[in-house]
């Protein structure tokens, strides 16, 4: 079902590129302005607020400030009542990055994520080009979770049938962490292999503990793929639930291969057992 040769080839290419990021960002000697990541999350506390910072990077330095203009695409689904953001970001002189801050407020937010889809449209520096890659922000309502829970070492086991082997690091102990250690939220992250039978690099996997539901972050790229379109993980059709007072065992289900890059999308479930 998976195209094993393509997966193996991509694993090699991914590892090689990660060793030579400058060559990716600056292929023709021209600087590039781009989003630091492809996605992020904006949890908004029930009847409260939230905030997310997004890095806008440049592969080259400038002796003067550079202003980057951002637009919100019409394909966005998030209610504008729930967030506010500037349309420009400054990359300070002699710096490689600036920060876009999006502020959230619970007006109509729900636990089901909605998306803000962002694109860089211009920069006042003709010595750099602009990346065509978008950035997707998942906006959702969240409920406070004890920051000491759902943290630490867990054994993860795939409970659903394998798709050409396990999807993540099956039967392995991983470490669950806060995404932002200095300001814990309901989001958790762990490092895992994707299709470990074929691809070696580890990659972060993100999920949220949202008002009783375990919601996987949307559009998470895999280290493996079968076509240039890429293989992605996303929220489950029906998410698992959790008990906020008991973090000894919980389950996480996600959509495996959202776009059908290597075969039909399937629902994959993992069991987490605290060690």
Phi, psi and omega per residue, in radians:
X1 nan -0.811 3.004
X2 -1.429 2.637 3.111
X3 -1.606 1.651 -2.944
X4 -1.080 -0.718 -3.119
X5 -1.068 -0.765 3.137
X6 -1.110 -0.669 3.136
X7 -1.122 -0.783 3.135
X8 -1.101 -0.725 3.140
X9 -1.109 -0.768 -3.131
X10 -1.132 -0.657 3.112
X11 -1.003 -0.771 3.125
X12 -1.136 -0.785 -3.109
X13 -1.144 -0.721 -3.138
X14 -1.062 -0.799 -3.139
X15 -1.096 -0.737 -3.117
X16 -1.120 -0.772 -3.097
X17 -1.149 -0.635 -3.107
X18 -1.128 -0.401 3.103
X19 -1.444 -0.231 -3.022
X20 -2.391 0.950 -3.052
X21 -1.119 -0.555 -3.132
X22 -1.046 -0.624 3.136
X23 -1.169 -0.529 3.101
X24 -1.270 -0.775 -3.057
X25 -1.372 -0.343 -3.033
X26 -2.399 1.041 -2.975
X27 -1.214 -0.456 -3.063
X28 -2.129 0.383 -3.117
X29 1.349 0.177 3.131
X30 -1.939 2.349 -3.129
X31 -1.163 2.767 -3.123
X32 -2.308 2.355 3.034
X33 -1.813 2.290 -2.982
X34 -2.722 2.819 3.025
X35 -1.268 2.446 -3.132
X36 -1.158 -0.522 3.095
X37 -2.405 2.887 -3.130
X38 -1.526 -0.312 -3.108
X39 -2.680 2.807 3.068
X40 -2.721 3.051 -3.099
X41 -2.190 2.473 3.059
X42 -2.127 1.491 3.072
X43 -1.326 2.320 3.116
X44 -2.000 2.079 -3.102
X45 -1.083 2.422 3.121
X46 -0.848 2.116 -3.108
X47 1.052 0.402 -3.108
X48 -2.341 -2.481 -3.039
X49 -2.309 3.063 3.080
X50 -2.809 2.957 -3.131
X51 -2.719 2.547 3.029
X52 -2.412 2.450 3.076
X53 -1.903 2.277 -3.104
X54 -2.079 2.235 -3.114
X55 -1.420 2.283 3.005
X56 -1.919 2.016 -2.970
X57 -1.895 2.753 2.987
X58 -2.286 2.449 3.138
X59 -1.439 -0.081 -3.134
X60 -2.345 2.786 3.131
X61 -1.653 2.762 3.044
X62 -2.391 2.589 3.140
X63 -1.408 -0.081 3.123
X64 -2.249 2.798 3.063
X65 -1.066 2.529 3.049
X66 -2.088 2.357 -3.132
X67 -1.825 2.127 -3.127
X68 -1.836 2.263 3.139
X69 -1.737 2.289 -3.098
X70 -2.010 2.472 3.017
X71 -2.177 2.678 3.076
X72 -1.684 2.115 -3.084
X73 -1.265 2.609 -3.136
X74 -1.123 -0.360 3.123
X75 -1.305 -0.060 3.088
X76 -1.102 2.540 -3.119
X77 -1.973 -0.148 -3.109
X78 -1.247 2.428 3.104
X79 -1.220 2.125 -3.136
X80 -1.035 -0.331 3.091
X81 -1.139 -0.357 -3.036
X82 -1.657 -0.014 -3.124
X83 -2.715 2.798 3.016
X84 -2.490 2.584 -3.113
X85 -2.785 2.675 3.048
X86 -1.325 2.833 3.102
X87 -1.703 -0.075 3.109
X88 -2.330 2.654 3.099
X89 -2.323 2.396 3.116
X90 -1.735 2.216 2.906
X91 -1.646 1.898 -3.048
X92 -1.062 2.720 3.085
X93 -0.954 2.415 3.103
X94 1.095 0.427 3.071
X95 -2.153 2.683 -3.138
X96 -1.656 -0.100 -3.089
X97 -2.687 2.751 2.987
X98 -2.255 3.051 -3.049
X99 -2.202 2.223 3.008
X100 -1.702 2.104 3.136
X101 -1.866 2.186 3.068
X102 -1.942 2.194 3.126
X103 -1.775 2.365 -3.141
X104 -1.981 2.645 3.060
X105 -2.516 2.435 -3.059
X106 -1.437 1.626 3.016
X107 -1.796 -0.928 3.132
X108 -2.320 0.247 -3.039
X109 -1.089 2.548 3.083
X110 -2.169 2.909 3.112
X111 -1.248 -0.406 3.050
X112 -1.289 2.107 -3.053
X113 -1.107 2.476 2.940
X114 -2.031 2.809 -2.996
X115 -1.980 2.412 2.832
X116 -1.834 2.092 -3.123
X117 -1.865 2.076 -3.028
X118 -1.929 2.617 3.081
X119 -2.459 2.467 3.017
X120 -1.434 2.197 -3.068
X121 -1.923 -0.424 3.137
X122 -2.859 2.822 3.015
X123 -2.601 2.421 -3.063
X124 -1.448 0.998 3.119
X125 -2.689 1.890 -3.070
X126 -1.411 0.103 3.081
X127 -1.621 -0.015 3.128
X128 -2.195 2.695 3.031
X129 -1.848 3.023 -3.047
X130 -2.020 2.308 3.073
X131 -1.179 2.482 3.106
X132 -1.515 -0.082 -3.103
X133 -1.264 2.329 3.090
X134 -1.483 2.941 3.024
X135 -2.188 2.283 -3.108
X136 -1.940 2.231 3.123
X137 -1.914 2.107 3.067
X138 -1.488 2.124 -3.122
X139 -1.905 2.252 -3.082
X140 -2.762 2.750 3.075
X141 -1.443 2.392 -3.135
X142 -2.260 2.745 3.077
X143 -2.035 2.467 -3.105
X144 -1.002 2.443 3.067
X145 -2.185 2.382 3.104
X146 -0.876 2.065 -3.071
X147 -1.123 -0.236 3.116
X148 -1.539 -0.126 -3.114
X149 -1.757 2.724 -3.118
X150 1.013 0.720 3.132
X151 -2.367 2.495 3.082
X152 1.939 -2.822 -3.024
X153 -1.456 2.320 3.107
X154 -2.363 2.446 2.946
X155 -1.452 2.219 3.104
X156 -1.932 2.370 -3.104
X157 -2.352 2.301 3.100
X158 -1.372 2.175 -3.060
X159 -1.717 -0.313 -3.140
X160 -1.696 2.832 -3.127
X161 -0.995 2.438 3.108
X162 -1.116 2.621 2.988
X163 -1.980 1.636 -3.011
X164 0.958 0.835 -3.109
X165 1.698 3.055 -3.121
X166 -1.146 2.714 3.139
X167 -1.507 -0.754 3.096
X168 -1.992 -2.927 -3.062
X169 -1.352 1.314 -3.102
X170 -1.027 2.419 3.080
X171 1.044 0.692 -3.109
X172 -2.289 2.567 3.069
X173 -1.544 2.151 3.113
X174 -2.035 2.949 3.101
X175 -1.979 2.082 3.038
X176 -1.413 2.341 -3.107
X177 -2.312 2.821 2.926
X178 -1.272 2.470 3.105
X179 -1.185 -0.693 3.092
X180 -2.081 1.630 -3.028
X181 -0.982 -0.637 -3.083
X182 -1.311 -0.318 -3.122
X183 -2.503 1.338 -3.042
X184 -1.007 2.457 3.066
X185 -2.154 -2.882 3.091
X186 -1.461 -0.070 -3.106
X187 -1.498 2.482 3.096
X188 -2.193 2.743 3.136
X189 -2.494 2.572 3.016
X190 -2.532 2.743 3.139
X191 -1.675 2.331 -3.092
X192 -2.653 2.776 2.961
X193 -1.435 2.668 3.009
X194 -1.884 2.129 -3.066
X195 0.873 1.145 -3.021
X196 -1.025 -0.347 3.085
X197 -1.187 -0.323 -3.031
X198 -2.172 -0.552 -3.029
X199 -2.162 2.320 -3.020
X200 -1.611 -0.587 -3.041
X201 -1.117 2.552 3.006
X202 -1.489 2.689 3.103
X203 -2.548 2.600 3.107
X204 -1.251 2.471 3.088
X205 -2.165 2.237 -3.002
X206 -1.984 2.480 2.987
X207 -2.621 2.815 -3.112
X208 -2.083 2.579 3.037
X209 -1.786 1.613 -2.919
X210 -1.912 1.723 3.016
X211 0.815 0.861 3.073
X212 1.648 -0.089 -3.136
X213 -2.062 2.505 3.065
X214 -1.679 1.882 -3.034
X215 -1.975 2.060 3.105
X216 -1.336 2.430 3.129
X217 -1.056 2.471 -3.115
X218 -1.291 2.648 2.973
X219 0.947 0.850 3.059
X220 -1.530 2.050 -3.118
X221 -1.253 2.544 3.084
X222 -1.639 2.770 3.019
X223 -1.331 -0.228 3.094
X224 -1.921 2.659 3.056
X225 -2.801 2.848 3.133
X226 -1.930 -0.434 3.100
X227 -2.338 3.030 3.137
X228 -1.141 -0.335 -3.136
X229 -1.156 -0.511 3.089
X230 1.631 2.753 3.135
X231 -1.935 2.299 -3.040
X232 -2.258 2.654 3.013
X233 -1.886 2.639 -3.129
X234 -2.712 -3.077 -3.103
X235 -1.041 2.660 3.129
X236 -1.292 2.718 3.003
X237 -1.064 -0.764 3.031
X238 -2.248 1.890 -3.077
X239 -1.239 2.748 3.029
X240 -1.331 2.739 3.060
X241 -1.836 2.869 3.125
X242 -2.527 2.784 3.075
X243 -1.783 2.000 -3.063
X244 -1.088 -0.336 -3.117
X245 -1.633 -0.155 -3.074
X246 -2.305 1.821 -3.115
X247 -1.834 0.312 -3.099
X248 -1.231 -0.683 3.118
X249 -2.529 2.363 2.994
X250 -2.661 2.931 -3.102
X251 -2.121 2.640 3.090
X252 -2.330 2.173 3.060
X253 -1.997 2.459 3.123
X254 -2.495 2.833 3.050
X255 -1.456 2.124 -3.058
X256 -1.714 2.100 -3.097
X257 1.129 1.152 -3.027
X258 -0.909 -0.772 -3.041
X259 -1.636 0.055 -3.120
X260 1.208 0.674 -3.117
X261 -1.124 -0.700 -3.093
X262 -1.955 -0.111 -3.099
X263 2.862 3.137 -3.124
X264 -1.016 2.459 3.070
X265 -1.095 2.469 3.128
X266 -2.319 2.805 3.056
X267 -1.629 2.158 -3.091
X268 -2.048 2.330 -3.080
X269 -2.094 2.364 3.061
X270 -2.109 2.485 3.051
X271 -1.749 2.329 3.115
X272 -1.975 2.118 3.132
X273 -2.112 2.099 -3.083
X274 -1.160 2.418 -3.093
X275 -1.776 nan nan
